[in-house]
Amino acid sequence: MQYVWQHRLWCSEDMVTNDGRPVRVLDPGLLNTDAGPDFFNAKVEIDGHLWVGNVEMHVRASDWKRHGHDHDRAYDSVILHVVDKDDAPVTRSNGERIPQLVLQVAPRFGESYNRLVNARTEIPCAPRMAEVPHLVVTEWVEALAFERLHGKTDRVRSLLDMYHGSWEDVCYVTLARTLGFGVNNDAFERLARRTPLRLLHKHADSLLQLEALLLGQAGFLHSPRVGSDAYVEQLRREYAFLANKFSLTPMESEVWKTFRMRPQNFPFRRVALLAQFVLGGFNMMNAMIEASTSEKALRELFAVELTGYWASRYTFGPESATSARALGDRSIDVLLINTVAPLLYCRGELTDDYALCERAIGLLEQLRPEQNSIVALFAAAGLKSDDALTTQALIQLKHNYCEPRKCIYCKIGHRLLSTDARRQ
């Protein structure tokens, strides 16, 4: 009902109140997403008289009283009550009657809406995607890309508040989370928060101590999944000493996922990689800013080689045939998309360095499109991606609109529904 009212998709312009007075909507008002009436500052002509104020909507008119609006002075500014079923009169807190209108919606419009949101396909509008003009899709994809980027920068801002403006701490936590590569994101963030950078910096000159701290805090060193060899025992002794010294408590090892995971993505090796990034001191945020003019320079920041025990292992135990390079090109793409771009963009926003914001966006435009099931779904529906900025938009579209079936808030769904409404 809010959607129909907001976009003027009612059945007929010949609308009347329940007591027979003609109604003409000059301005439906501004949709309110917080508490209070549904639409602010509407302009409605009732029986030739102009009313300016708020509009409230209910499925049943009796919901007005059931919700307590008849005693709530915040609703005294309502000039029109719009309902689907007129089953009771409504009044302001002083007892004054409020004009009431039954919103006439074309039955076939409701059918179109139900057909779209109840579609069994993962992308509800996939069979009709070609009906939407290319310009509408392009503008919506661009808006979605920024919506997703701003969502990530909001997380960065929250971390900045938590770490009192320390960009390196925020970079450390953000990088750690990204090293989870989706399946272990939350576990990696918990590990980073539980093992702060200031503690790691005390031992930044020793890879053994860094690995002992991080692998021990992750709960791996005493996990049943981990056997015993000389290095593991050395790590256990080192962690026991440090845990006692700094009053550390390890995570539960069960939070880490390895099922159906490629060996190179095992969390043990990724935690060792995090230790490698901290070795010698963690100064990644400043390094990213200095390298921000060149994608190649940014990639080199993450082209790290593991040394020692993890140079030849994916997990604890016997050696494996592994490459010294810890991250492949696709994995570095993930770090650039989910760590570098949001951090640079947020830094640019907060320091009014709009050139840095542009470099963050330019980086996403330069990176090749991601390869995942979501991108493949949209490609099958005819919406192809040329860069990472577009694939980020499609991920936002799938998670925030397609999955919760918020088709009326999606520009593509809106276009299809409004087209159907005008055909009737």
N, C-alpha and C positions, 0 to 999 in steps of 0.2 A: 504493500500500500504506500509506503514511503517512497519507493522507487517510482511508482506510477504518478504520485503527486509531484515529486521533484521534477520529473521529465515530461509532465503534461500529457500523459498517455491515457487519460480517462476516455471513456467511451464516447461522450458527447459534450459539446460546449453548452447545451441547454440543461444546465444543472439548477436544481432548486433545493432549498432547505426542506426539512421535514414538515414545516408549516406552510410550504408553498411559495416562499419568496425566491425570486430568481437570483442566482449567484454567478458572478463573473470573476475569474481569477486573473488579476493583473500581474501578480508576482507571487509564486508559491512560497517564497522565503528561503532562508538558509537552513539546510539540514543541521540539526543539533546532535552531536555524537556523545554529549555528556548528559547529566541530569537536567530535568526540566522539559518544557514542551518540545515537540518533535521538530518544529520549524520556527525560526525567528524572523521577525520583520517582514511578514507576508503582507501583501496588499490585495484585499478582496472587496469587491463591490457587491453588497447585498441589498436587493430591492432599490437600486439606484444610489445607495449611500456608500461612500468609501470608508473602509475600515483598515487600519494599519495596526498590526500586532502579531501575536503568535498563533500557531495552528497546532492542535494536538490530535493524534490519531489513535484509534483503538479498533480491534476487530469487532467487539461488542460495545455498544454505548454504555452498558451497565458497568464496564471496566473502569469508567471514570470514577464512580463512587467506590468501587471495590479497591482501587488504588489510592483512595483518600484525597483525590484532587478537589473534591467539593469543600474541603476544609483547609486546603493549602493555598495560601495567598500568592505563591509563586505561579499559580495557574490562573489568577484573576486577569492576566493580560491576554488570555486566549480569546480570539475573536471568532473562531470557527472550530467546531469539533467534527472531525471527519471519521466516519465509521463504515464498517462493512455491513453490520446488522444494527438496525435502530430498535433497541429493546428497552430504552429508558431515556427520560429527559435528563439534561445535565445543567448544573448551576454553578455559579461562582461562590466564593465563601460567604458573600452577603445575600445569597439566595437568588441573585439575578440569573435569569435563563440565558444560556449560551446557544447561539444558532448552531444547528446540527445538519450535516450533509452526509447522505449515503453515497459513497464513491462508487460509481458505475465503471466496472472494468470489463472489457470484452471477454467473454468466456474463452475464446480461442487464444487470447493473449495469455491467460492463465495456463492453458494447455501447452503453449509454447514454452513458458517458463518451467513448468513441471517436467516437460520432456527434456529440457536442457539440463536441469540440475539433477534429474534422476537417471541420466544416461549412464550406461554400464561401462562406458569407455573411460580410460584414465583422463583423457582430455575431452570434456563433454562436447565441445564444439568442433572436434576434429573433422567430422564429415562435412561441415559447412564452412570451414576456415576460408576456402577460396571465395566465398561470397563477400567477404569483408574487404573493402578497398585497401590497396597496398599502403597508402599514406596513413590510414588509421592504424594499421598494424605497426608500421615503422615508428610512429610517434609514441605508441603505447609501449613498445619494446624499449625505446630510449628512456621513457619515464620509469619503467620497471628496473632498468639497470641502475638508475640513480636511487631508486627506492631501496634496492638491495645494498648499494654502497653506503647509503646513509644509515641503514640498519647496522652495518658493521662499524661505522664510525661512532654510532651511539654506544656500542660496546666498548670501544676505545675510550670514549669520554668517561664512561663509568669506571673503567680501570684507572684512568688518570686521577679521578677523585679518590679512589681507594689507595693509590700509591702516592698521593700528595704531589702530583705533577711530575713524577719521575718517568720520563719517556723510555729510558732503558728498561725499567721494571715492566712497563706496559708492553714493550716490544718482546721481552723475554717470555711473558705469559702468553702473548698472542702467537708468537712463533711456536711455543710448546704446544698450544692447542692445535695449530695447523698440522704439526707433525703427527697428530692422531689420524690424519687423512680420513676424517668422517667417522669411522667406526670407533675410534678411541679418543676423539676430541675431548670429551668431558673428563676422561681419566687423565689425560695429559695436562689439562688445565688444573685439575686438583693437585697433581704432582708439583706443578710449577708454583702454585700458591703455598703448598705445604713445604716446599724447599726454596725459600726466597733467594733472590740474587745476591743479597748482601752476605748470606751464609756461604754461597758458592764462591764468591769473590775472595773469601778468606783462604780458599784452597785452589785458586785458579791456576797455580803453577804446577799442580799435580793431577795428571789425568787419572791415576789410581784413586785418589781421594774424591775427585768429582764423580767418577763412575760409582764408587762405593756409596756416596751420598744419594745420588739419583736412583740407582738401581735398588738400594736399600729402602729408600723412602717409597719407591714404587711397590714394595712388598715382594720383589722377585727373589731376593737372596735367601728367604726362608720359605719359599713356595714349594709345594710338593712337585711342581713341574720342573724344578731346577735340581739337577744332580750335583755332583761334587767333583771338582778337579783342583789343581793347585791354585789357579787364579781365583776361582770362586771362593775358596777358603780364605784367600788373602783379602778379597772384597768383604767377606763376612766379618773377619777380624777388624778390618779398618772401619766398617760401618758400626760395629758394636762399640768401638772406642768413641767415634764421633757422635753416635746416638746418645751415649751416656754423657758426653761432654756438653752437648747442646739440648738435651732433653727432647729428643726427636721420637716421633711415633710413626711407624710405617703405615702405608695404605693397605687395604685388603687386596691381595693379588687377584682375587676373583673378579674385580671390576674390569680387568684387562681382557680384551677379546682377541682370540687368535683363530677361531673356527673359520674354515674355508678362506684362509688368508694366505697370500703368497709369502714365501719365506722372507723375501726382502722387505716386507711390510710388518714383520713381527715387531711388537712393541719393545722387546729387549734391545734390538739393534737401533731403534729410533731413540730410545732413552740414551743409549751410548752416543748417538749422534748429537743429542742435546748437550751432553757433557763436552763433546768436541767443540761445539760452538762457544762454550763458556771458557774453554782452556785459553789461558793467557789474558783473560779479562773480556767481559761481554760489553761490546761497544757497537752493537749492530744498528741501533737507530741512527746514530751519527753516520755510520758507514753507508746506510741506505740513502740518507739525504745527499751525501757527497756523490753517490753513484747514480742519483735519480735521473740524470740527463741521458743515461745510456742503458738500454735493456741488457746489453752484453755485460756491462760492469755490474749490474744488479745480479745477473745470473752467476757471475763469478763469486759473489759473496756466499753462495750456497753450494758451490762445486767443491764440497769438502771430501777429503779422503779419510776414512777411518784407519787408525793405526793400532798396533798391538793386538790384543786378544780378538777384537771385533773386525779386524781387517780380513779375517779368514773364517768368520762364523756368522750365521743368521740367528743362532740361539745358543744357549749354554751347552757345552758338551764338545764332542769331537769337531775337528775342523771341517769346513765345507768349501767347495769351489766357489768362491765369491770374488766379485770385482772390488777393487779398493774404493771405487767411487760409490759413495753412500746413496746418492740421489740421482735418478735418471732425469732426462729433460722434462718429461711429463710431470714428475714429482716437483721439480723446481718451478714449473708453471703454476702448480697448486700453491706453492709458497708465495709466489709473486702476486697471485690473485687474492689470496686470503690473508696475507700478512703485510706485504709491502704496500699494495695499493691503498688499503684502508688506513694504514698508519700515515702514509704520506699525505693522503687527502685530508685526514683529520688534522694533522700538523699544519697543513696549509690553511685550513679554515680557521684554526685557533690563533694563528699568527698573522692572518691577513696576507699570506703569501700565496696569491692565487695562481702564480706560475707553478708552484709545487702541486696545487690541486690539478692543474691542467696536465702536469707530467704524470700524475697518478691515473688520470682518465686515459691519457695517451698510451700508457703502458698496457692497460686492458684492451685498447683498440689494436695494439701491435701483436698481442699474444694470440696464438692460434686458438681456435675454438676447443673447448673441453670435449672430452669423449666420455659420455655416460649415458645411462638409460633415458634420462629426461630429455637430453638433446636429441637422442635417436627418436623418441616419441614425437617430438615436434617436427623433426625432419620428415617423418613419415606422413605427417599431416600437412606438409607443404611449407612449413616455416623453418627455413634453413639458417645456419649460423656461419658468419664469416670470421668472427673473432671472439675473444673471451668476454668482452663487454656484452655481446648478444647472448652468449650462453649463460652468463650470470643473470640476465633479465629473464631467460626462460626458466631457470631454477626458481627465481622469485615468483614467476607466474604459476608454476606447477604447485609449489608448496603453499602459497598464500591465497591463491584464487581457485585453481582447479581442484585441489584435494578437498578444501572445505566447501566447495561448490558455491563460491561467492561470485557467481556469473554476473549478477547485476552490478557488481562493483568493477568488473573487468570491462575494458573498453571494447574488446572483441565481442563478449557476451552482450553488452549493452547495445552494440550496433545491430546484432542479430535480433534481439528482442524488440528494439524500437522499430526496426524494419518490419517485423511480423505484426506489430501493433498497428502500424499505419496501413498495412494491407487489408485490415479487417474493416 
